[in-house]
Amino acid sequence: MFVVERINQLGYLKDMSVEPHQDLSESDEMQLCISCMAPNEVTANFCANCRAPLSSYASTGPFEHLFAEGAVYRQAANRPRKLIVVLGVWLLFGVMFLVGLWRCIFGLSQDEVLGTRIIVSLFGFAVVVVSGAMIWKTTRNYLAQSRRG
């Protein structure tokens, strides 16, 4: 009790109150993104800045789950912190790259109709481009971060 009386005598708590602030309205409340620390609306499911999930609904909703998974891949590609992340991206997207390359080369077999062969080859090309870009970007960012750190 002596400590509290001494603090009051010195005036340290003169301007402080234990009551919650009454001048803030609910419209002023914002939630911070844990990935980029950007302020977001309280009702937002995804960060407006980096698109990372902010709520549990963002990870469990059927359509929103796709966006949450995309945020994980973007974070892995943009800021890979460990070698295991780079190896995981190589393993995941390397298989996709090889399958896409195989479909691109061998998609033009004579067994299928011409329209189907072209569609399969174009799909294979798109898979090669996307998976190659993920592998390249992740590896480049990891090596650049290794040189800096």
ZATI-34735 format. One record per residue: z, x, y of N, C-alpha, C in turn; residue in three letters. Coordinates in steps of 0.05 Angstrom, whole numbers, plus 5000, padded with zeros to 4 digits. Each point is the difference from the previous one (the first is absolute). Example, Ala and Ser with C-alpha at 12.3 -4.5 7.8 and 13.67 -1.06 7.14 Angstrom:
515652644886500049825024500050185024ALA/498649935021500150165024501449855022SER/
//
This chain:
500050174976500049835024500050175025MET/501350234998500150185023497250105009PHE/498350054980497350105006498449795015VAL/500249754992498549795014501049975029VAL/502650015004501149975027499150245017GLU/500050244989499150245015497149985008ARG/498349904981497149965006499749805022ILE/501549785000499849805021500950115027ASN/502150175000501050135024497850185013GLN/498650144983497950185010497549865009LEU/499749754992497849835009497450044983GLY/500250124976497650044984498749744992TYR/501649794995498949754990499849795021LEU/500050085026500149815021497449835000LYS/497750124997497549855001499149904973ASP/501450074979499249914973501449744993MET/498649844985501249754990499449984970SER/501749854986499649964972498349754995VAL/499549855022498449764997497050074998GLU/498549854985497150064998498749955027PRO/497850145005498649975025498849725002HIS/500649875022499149735004497349995016GLN/499250225012497650005016497450044984ASP/500250064974497750034983499349734988LEU/497549935002499149754987498750084973SER/499649794983498850054974497150105003GLU/498749935021497250095004499850305005SER/502250125009500050295006500550174974ASP/500849874978500550154976497550114988GLU/500150254991497750134987501150144975MET/498350034980500750174977498350255001GLN/501250224991498650255000498850064973LEU/497750115000498750084975501350264990CYS/500750014975501350244990498150234995ILE/497449955001498050214996499350145026SER/499549845021499150125026501849945023CYS/502149844996502049935021498849845023MET/497949864995498849825021501449745000ALA/500549885023501249735001498149794991PRO/501049804986498449774989501549755004ASN/498649785000501249735001501949974976GLU/502049845004501949954979498749864976VAL/498149835005498749854978497750154987THR/499450245009497750154989500550094972ALA/498049984983500250114973499050284997ASN/498250085019498950275000500250125028PHE/500250265001500150155026497349975014CYS/500149945026497649985016498750275004ALA/501550214998499050275006498850144975ASN/501650014978499150154976499549824976CYS/500449745002499549804979501850044976ARG/502350135002501950024979501549744996ALA/500849934976501449754996502850015013PRO/500849785013502649985013501949824985LEU/499049814985501849814987499450004970SER/501849884985499649984971497749824993SER/499449815017497749824995497450165001TYR/499950205017497650175002499450144974ALA/502050054984499650144974499849814977SER/500849755003500049814977498049785003THR/499149945023497949795004497550094986GLY/498549824988497750084984497850145016PRO/499349905024498050135016501250235016PHE/502449975009501350205016500750254984GLU/500249974973500550234983497850215002HIS/497549905004497750185002500350185025LEU/500949885022500450155025502350204997PHE/502149924986502350184996499150244983ALA/498449954980499150224983498150185016GLU/498449895017498350165018501650185018GLY/502349905010501750165017501150244985ALA/500649974974501050224984497850214997VAL/497549914994497850194998499450145026TYR/500249865022499550125026502150215006ARG/502549944994502150205005499750244982GLN/499249964975499550234982497750175010ALA/497949885011497750155009500650145027ALA/501449865018500450115026502350205002ASN/502149964985502350175001501150084972ARG/498450144984501050084974502150225003PRO/502449954992502250195004500450184976ARG/499249924977500550164976497450034984LYS/499950224985497750054983499649794979LEU/502149874991499849804979498449755011ILE/500249955025498549785012497050065000VAL/499350255006497250095000499049994972VAL/501550094980499249994972499649714991LEU/501849835008499849714993497449885011GLY/499450075025497549895013497650114985VAL/500150264993497850124984499749864973TRP/502249954987499949874974498949715002LEU/501149855019499249725003497149975010LEU/499450145022497349975012498050184987PHE/500850214986498250184986498649854977GLY/501649844985498949834979498049805011VAL/500749885022498249815013497550145009MET/500250245011497750155009498150064977PHE/501150094977498450064977498649754988LEU/501549784999498849754990497849905019VAL/500550025026498049925019497550174999GLY/500550264996497750194997498449944975LEU/501449944979498749944974498349745003TRP/501249805014498549755004497750045019ARG/500250185018497950065019497750134986CYS/500650194982497950154986498849844977ILE/501849894983499149864977499749705003PHE/500549905025499749725005497149915000GLY/498250195001497249945000498750014973LEU/501649944979499050004973497949784996SER/498450034981497849814995500949754985GLN/502649984993501049774985500549765017ASP/500250035026500849775017497649925018GLU/500249775011498049905019500150175025VAL/497850035014499850185023502049925022LEU/500449755006501949925021502850074992GLY/500749974975502750084991500450305001THR/498050154993500150295001500550105029ARG/498649885018500450085028502849945010ILE/500949764994502749925009502150184987ILE/499850064975501950184986499950285013VAL/497750105006499850265012501250005029SER/499549795015501149995027503149984999LEU/501049844981502949984996501150274993PHE/498750144982500950274992500050195024GLY/498049985017499850175023502349945020PHE/500749745003502249935018502650104989ALA/500449994974502550104988500250315004VAL/497750144997500050295004500750065029VAL/498949865019500650055028502949965007VAL/501149774992502849935006501950194987VAL/499750044974501950184986499750295009SER/497650095005499650275011501350035027GLY/499849805017501250025026503150014998ALA/501249854982502950014996500950274990MET/498550114981500750264989499850225022ILE/497849995015499550205020502149985023TRP/500549765009501949965022502850084992LYS/500949924977502750074991500350304997THR/498150134987500150294995499950155027THR/498349925018499750135026502649975016ARG/501249765000502549965016502350164987ASN/500150024974502250154987499750295006TYR/497650114999499650295006500550065029LEU/499249825018500650045028503049995006ALA/501449824986502949985003501450254989GLN/498950114978501250244987499750245019SER/497850025013499650225019501849985024ARG/500549765010501749965023503050054993ARG/500849914976502850014993500750244986GLY/
//
